[in-house]
Amino acid sequence: MVSTSPIPVGSSIFFSFALFTISVLVLLLIRRFLTLRATPAYLIIPVFLALALPASVVLLVPIDLASSSRDGGSPQAIWLPDRLILVSWRIAYWLIFVLTWAILPLLGEYIDSGYRDPKSRIQYSIRSNARYQLIVLCCALVGLVYISIQNGFQFRSIKALVMALAYVWGLVLAIYLMGHGLVSIPRTLFRNASVSGRLRRLQSHAPRLHDRLMDAINDLENLESQVNQLQRRKTGSARDFQDWIEELGESSTPPEARSLLQPTEGSDTVPAVITERYMADLTRRLQRARHQRARFVDEWDRLVLTAADLQAIINSSASKKLEFSHSSYRSTSLPRVKFLTPYMRYHVYVHLIPSSRLALGALFSAASVCVVWSELIKSLAPRLSIVTLSVVSYHKNPAPVGFGRQVAASVWLLYMCWAALVGVNDAKVWGNRALVRRNTYGESACWYAGLVARLTVPIAYNFLTFLPENVRLDTTFYQFLGQYIDLTPLGKGFDYFFPVFILLPICATLFNLYGRVKNVCGFGLLEEEEEDLENNPAGYGLGGWREGRDLIDRELNGLGSLALSTRSGQSPRPSSRADEGTRGFSSSRNSGIEAIRSSRPARGATPVSAPLEEGDQETFFQSFAHRVRNTFETASKPQWLQGDAFRLPRWMGSEGNGGNDGNSGLARWFGGRPEPGGVRL
């Protein structure tokens, strides 16, 4: 029975002000990754709703708890009438449902279609989503038949099935991502507390990131060379798409730098007959390549400047004064305090900030332990749950939720959502989607916004299961969503036993199971720079931290792909228009890239051990190992080995068996050697 209580004025003002604050923060967040003026409204509005509505869920849950637990008096908390809360839950839930399952997927493919006219874009979007939507529809039909047999064919059963399916899928994804984030957040703080360790990890990550940047530039060059070939065609089927081709040419690299863009060997050639499908595919690939290049340019820019700042912090230990270089175009993640003197700045960055990170790491470690303990103990002994005790009091069976406990509930819920979003950022299973400052691809923005909206409601209801049953059943959120989940066999008890599997991603992250899977299978879900340091602590050879240090130094000296020392102001940013993609590099930028390519050895070459520099200290065992290695490497060949090479027996060699075909000697005992590039099973 829904009560009709008078609307409290103070709580209503607070609720309205909180929603306004959330809207402003969401707009600022969107502005960080998209250009508001250049981005069309049909993209801004869905993305805004997909971020603002989940943020309002974090606000609604504590208000719902206080409103449902009041005992008739005036509660010392923010509360609203039950009817208003029910309407708010309906609006938030069903808008999130429609956005995540229909609007955002269709809109993402609409932006990524590559076609020019809206009709063709809509058709491409529907075709691209048809397979996924068909799979979802088939699963829903199977579940509908089962529910209809058990409970009868009613609208309530259909509604319960839809809500249960969406909740189960969201909870599975949220538990995996949240489990990783609960470990990643405190571990990152502990690691970043060490300035030298953070610098070493950045240096070890630099070669891999630089390779990706070079690959992205090469891919874009190949595609722009196709556009250049199309512009030279003045006859045939190319005349029908002349305006389209000219539009692609205008958004490509400027003419003064186009002479540097030569197609590499094996690049795609232009077909003899130009069709609309080919032009749309070329446009789509160009858009993706430009934004992929912008992504790695932004990552490389931040890595280089952050490494320079960290090196400056390390170098300041002698003079006790800290001055940052390249301050006119700074874009690092280090906090900036401009009014400090060099001496005070040294103590802030050397002592205060690392200590703060250690303290926050310990705090978040305790919070992660509390969340995991509450997940494991909630179905056995909910009174032992730390999260429950911080939100609900058992003195009055239980007591009404006050303002302080509302704040505690918001903090716990916000931390769980933050952990899940950290898992989204760290997991590398989303293809080439990424968030780039002021230049995020429209399809990536839709996908990330949809994922945020899809994770929030399951996490909010999972948080509600921490609370005692009499408190949970009285909330409007449970009456709206929980009863339908418990009604279906799919959802009944699922939210109690499945969160125990949060231990799987936690153990995988703690013990680096992702790195072991990568070593065994050749791929990994997460990137672990720490593994590279463990395998190659000295940093010698290609791909080590010494190579990354050289790349960063070359970049800071103006010889790299960004030419930092030659920039007079801001870092080179591509154009941020959502439809046109990013613009080309300047000629000085391309000359820097060519200098990098010519000076850097190719992968797979024999690594040459670099001598130790003055700043590196060598232990006794490392010195002994180096001397032994130098002794063997510089020793001359004995005279008895200077003649003919040692010859293998005939039954072990390849003589008389048709040469080195891989099926001779011992090789034919084990099935021979597979063809180059193939796998023999």
QUIWO-V60231 format. One record per backbone hydrogen bond with DSSP energy under -1.0 kcal/mol. NH is the residue of the N-H (numbers start at 0). CO is the residue of the C=O. E is the energy in kcal/mol with one decimal. If there is no record, write none. Layout:
# QUIWO-V60231
{{NH/CO/E} {NH/CO/E}}
This chain:
# QUIWO-V60231
{{11/7/-1.8} {12/8/-2.4} {13/9/-2.3} {14/10/-2.8} {15/11/-2.5} {16/12/-2.6} {17/13/-2.5} {18/14/-2.2} {19/15/-2.3} {20/16/-2.4} {21/17/-2.5} {22/18/-2.3} {23/19/-2.2} {24/20/-2.5} {25/21/-2.4} {26/22/-2.2} {27/23/-2.3} {28/24/-2.1} {29/25/-2.7} {30/26/-2.5} {31/27/-1.3} {33/29/-2.7} {38/34/-1.8} {42/39/-1.3} {43/39/-1.9} {44/40/-2.3} {46/42/-1.6} {47/43/-2.6} {48/44/-2.4} {49/45/-2.5} {50/46/-1.0} {51/47/-2.9} {52/48/-2.2} {54/50/-1.4} {55/51/-1.9} {56/52/-1.3} {57/53/-1.3} {59/55/-2.3} {60/56/-2.1} {62/58/-1.2} {63/59/-2.8} {64/60/-2.1} {65/61/-2.2} {66/62/-2.4} {67/63/-2.2} {68/64/-1.2} {76/74/-1.5} {84/80/-2.1} {85/81/-2.5} {86/82/-2.3} {87/83/-2.1} {88/84/-2.5} {89/85/-2.3} {90/86/-2.5} {91/87/-2.6} {92/88/-2.8} {93/89/-2.1} {94/90/-1.8} {95/91/-2.0} {96/92/-2.6} {97/93/-2.4} {98/94/-2.4} {99/95/-2.6} {100/96/-1.9} {101/97/-1.5} {102/97/-2.1} {103/98/-2.4} {105/101/-1.8} {106/102/-2.8} {107/103/-2.6} {108/104/-1.9} {109/105/-1.9} {110/106/-2.2} {111/107/-1.8} {120/116/-1.7} {121/117/-2.6} {122/118/-2.3} {123/119/-2.3} {124/120/-2.5} {125/121/-2.5} {126/122/-2.3} {127/123/-2.5} {128/124/-1.9} {132/128/-2.7} {133/129/-2.3} {134/130/-2.1} {135/131/-2.2} {136/132/-2.4} {137/133/-2.4} {138/134/-2.2} {139/135/-2.3} {140/136/-2.4} {141/137/-2.3} {142/138/-2.3} {143/139/-2.3} {144/140/-2.2} {145/141/-1.8} {146/142/-2.6} {147/143/-2.5} {148/144/-2.0} {149/145/-1.8} {150/146/-3.3} {151/147/-1.4} {153/151/-1.2} {157/153/-1.8} {158/154/-2.5} {159/155/-2.3} {160/156/-2.3} {161/157/-2.4} {162/158/-2.2} {163/159/-2.4} {164/160/-2.6} {165/161/-2.2} {166/162/-2.1} {167/163/-2.8} {168/164/-2.2} {169/165/-2.0} {170/166/-2.6} {171/167/-2.2} {172/168/-1.8} {173/169/-2.4} {174/170/-2.7} {175/171/-1.6} {176/172/-2.2} {177/173/-3.0} {178/174/-2.2} {179/175/-1.6} {180/176/-2.3} {181/177/-2.4} {183/179/-2.5} {184/180/-2.4} {186/182/-1.7} {187/183/-2.5} {188/184/-1.6} {189/185/-2.4} {190/186/-2.5} {191/187/-2.5} {193/190/-1.3} {197/193/-2.2} {198/194/-2.3} {199/195/-2.4} {200/196/-2.0} {201/197/-2.2} {202/198/-2.3} {203/199/-2.0} {204/200/-1.7} {205/201/-1.3} {208/204/-2.1} {209/205/-2.9} {210/206/-2.3} {211/207/-1.8} {212/208/-2.1} {213/209/-2.4} {214/210/-2.5} {215/211/-2.5} {216/212/-2.1} {217/213/-2.4} {218/214/-2.6} {219/215/-2.0} {220/216/-2.3} {221/217/-2.3} {222/218/-1.9} {223/219/-2.6} {224/220/-1.9} {225/221/-1.2} {226/222/-1.7} {227/223/-2.1} {228/224/-2.1} {229/225/-2.3} {230/226/-2.1} {238/235/-1.3} {241/238/-1.2} {244/240/-2.6} {245/241/-2.5} {246/242/-2.0} {247/243/-2.0} {248/244/-2.3} {249/245/-2.2} {250/246/-1.3} {251/248/-1.0} {256/253/-1.1} {259/256/-1.1} {260/257/-1.1} {261/259/-1.2} {266/263/-1.6} {278/274/-2.1} {279/275/-2.4} {280/276/-2.3} {281/277/-2.5} {282/278/-2.5} {283/279/-2.5} {284/280/-2.4} {285/281/-2.2} {286/282/-2.4} {287/283/-2.2} {288/284/-2.5} {289/285/-2.5} {290/286/-2.1} {291/287/-2.3} {292/288/-2.4} {293/289/-2.4} {294/290/-2.0} {295/291/-2.0} {296/292/-2.5} {297/293/-2.1} {298/294/-2.2} {299/295/-2.6} {300/296/-2.5} {301/297/-2.3} {302/298/-2.3} {303/299/-2.4} {304/300/-2.1} {305/301/-2.3} {306/302/-2.4} {307/303/-2.1} {308/304/-2.1} {309/305/-2.5} {310/306/-2.3} {311/307/-2.0} {312/308/-2.1} {313/309/-2.1} {314/310/-2.5} {315/311/-1.2} {316/313/-1.3} {319/315/-2.1} {321/341/-1.6} {344/340/-3.1} {345/341/-1.7} {346/342/-1.5} {347/343/-2.2} {348/344/-2.4} {349/345/-2.0} {350/346/-1.8} {351/346/-2.2} {352/347/-3.1} {354/350/-1.6} {355/351/-2.4} {356/352/-2.2} {357/353/-2.1} {358/354/-2.3} {359/355/-2.8} {360/356/-2.5} {361/357/-2.2} {362/358/-2.3} {363/359/-2.9} {364/360/-1.9} {365/361/-2.1} {366/362/-2.1} {367/363/-2.4} {368/364/-2.3} {369/365/-2.2} {370/366/-2.2} {371/367/-2.5} {372/368/-2.7} {373/369/-2.3} {374/370/-2.1} {375/371/-1.9} {376/372/-2.1} {377/373/-1.4} {380/376/-2.6} {383/380/-1.9} {384/381/-1.3} {388/384/-2.1} {389/385/-1.5} {391/387/-3.2} {398/392/-2.0} {402/75/-1.9} {405/401/-1.8} {406/402/-2.3} {407/403/-1.9} {408/404/-2.4} {409/405/-2.4} {410/406/-2.4} {411/407/-2.5} {412/408/-2.4} {413/409/-2.5} {414/410/-2.3} {415/411/-2.1} {416/412/-2.1} {417/413/-2.4} {418/414/-2.4} {419/415/-1.9} {420/416/-2.2} {421/417/-2.2} {422/418/-1.8} {423/419/-1.6} {424/420/-1.9} {425/421/-2.0} {426/422/-2.3} {427/524/-3.6} {432/429/-1.1} {437/31/-2.0} {438/435/-1.5} {439/32/-2.4} {444/440/-2.4} {445/441/-2.1} {446/442/-2.0} {447/443/-2.7} {448/444/-2.2} {449/445/-2.3} {450/446/-2.0} {451/447/-2.3} {452/448/-2.2} {453/449/-2.0} {454/450/-1.6} {455/451/-1.3} {458/454/-1.7} {459/455/-2.5} {460/456/-2.4} {461/457/-2.4} {462/458/-2.2} {463/459/-1.5} {464/460/-1.2} {465/462/-1.3} {466/463/-1.2} {471/467/-2.5} {472/468/-2.7} {478/474/-1.7} {479/475/-1.8} {480/476/-2.9} {482/477/-2.2} {484/480/-1.6} {485/481/-2.6} {487/483/-1.0} {491/487/-2.0} {495/492/-1.2} {496/492/-2.0} {497/493/-1.9} {500/497/-2.6} {501/498/-1.7} {502/499/-1.7} {503/500/-1.4} {505/501/-1.5} {506/502/-2.6} {507/503/-2.5} {508/504/-1.9} {509/505/-2.5} {510/506/-2.5} {512/507/-2.1} {515/511/-1.4} {516/512/-2.4} {517/513/-2.1} {518/514/-2.0} {519/515/-2.0} {520/516/-3.1} {521/517/-1.7} {532/528/-1.4} {533/529/-1.8} {534/530/-2.2} {535/531/-2.0} {543/540/-1.2} {547/543/-1.7} {548/544/-2.3} {549/545/-2.1} {550/546/-2.3} {551/547/-2.3} {552/548/-2.5} {553/549/-2.5} {554/550/-1.9} {555/551/-2.4} {556/552/-1.6} {557/554/-1.3} {558/553/-2.5} {563/554/-1.2} {580/576/-1.4} {589/585/-1.9} {590/586/-2.3} {591/587/-1.8} {592/588/-1.8} {593/589/-2.5} {594/590/-1.9} {595/591/-1.9} {596/592/-2.4} {597/593/-2.3} {598/594/-1.8} {599/595/-1.7} {604/601/-1.4} {615/612/-1.2} {622/618/-2.2} {623/619/-2.5} {624/620/-2.4} {625/621/-2.3} {626/622/-2.1} {627/623/-2.2} {628/624/-2.3} {629/625/-2.5} {630/626/-2.1} {631/627/-1.9} {632/628/-2.5} {633/629/-2.1} {640/637/-1.1} {641/638/-1.3} {652/648/-1.6} {656/653/-1.4} {660/658/-1.9} {666/663/-1.5} {669/666/-1.2} {671/666/-2.5} {672/661/-1.1} {677/674/-2.6}}
